[in-house]
Amino acid sequence: MTEEQVQQRKNLFMGGIAALAGFGLFILMFSAFDMEPSGFTSAITTGLLVTAAACFGSAARIKRDANRNS
């Protein structure tokens, strides 16, 4: 992998970690403030999980493509 690919993969991985951390914080806020689940809150949590999955998937694709090309 080139240095650019390594950096891009690292950034995507950290973005996935940040999205999962945001999901965890959002869930903690639900329990701390006794919020009831609603369409708004489910949209936010779903968005955070989809973002994390997309980041991790893109990071895996970069590594797979680099291994395939080398």
N, C-alpha and C positions, 0 to 999 in steps of 0.2 A: 504494500500500500504506500502511496505517496504521502508526503507530509500533509498535504491539503486534505486528502481522504481521511487520514487519522484525525485531524482537527475537526473535520465535519462530523465524523462518527462520534467523537467525544462530545461535541455540542448537542447532537441529537440525543445521545444517551442521557446527558445531563438535563435536557429538556423533558425527557420522559420521567426522570426522577422528580423533577420539579412539579410536573403535572400530577404525579402520584402523591407528592407531599401536599399539594393544593387540595386534592381530593380528601386526604386524611384530615387536614385542617377544617375543611368544609363540614365533614362529618362530625368533628369535635364541636364545631359551632352549633350544629343541630342539637347535640346532646346538652351542651352548656346552656343554651337559651331555650330549650324545650320547644323547638320549632317542629311543626307538623310537616311531613313530606307533602309537597304540592307539585304541580306541573313545572313551576319555575325552578324549584330546587332540583327536581329530577333532571331537568334540561342541563343545569350547570354541572351536576355530577356526571351525567352521561358525556357531556362535552369534555370534561377533564379526563375521563377514562379513554375516550376515543383519541384524544390528543396524545396521551401517554402511549397507547398502542401504535399510533402512527409514527411517533418518534422512535420507539424501539424497533418497529418494522423497517423504517428507513435506515437505521443504523445497521441492522442485520443485512439489509440489501447491499449497503456499501461494502461491508466485509465480504459477502458472498461474491459480488461482482469483482472485487479486487483479487480474491483467491482464484476466481475463474479466469481472469485475464493474466495471471502471473505464470 
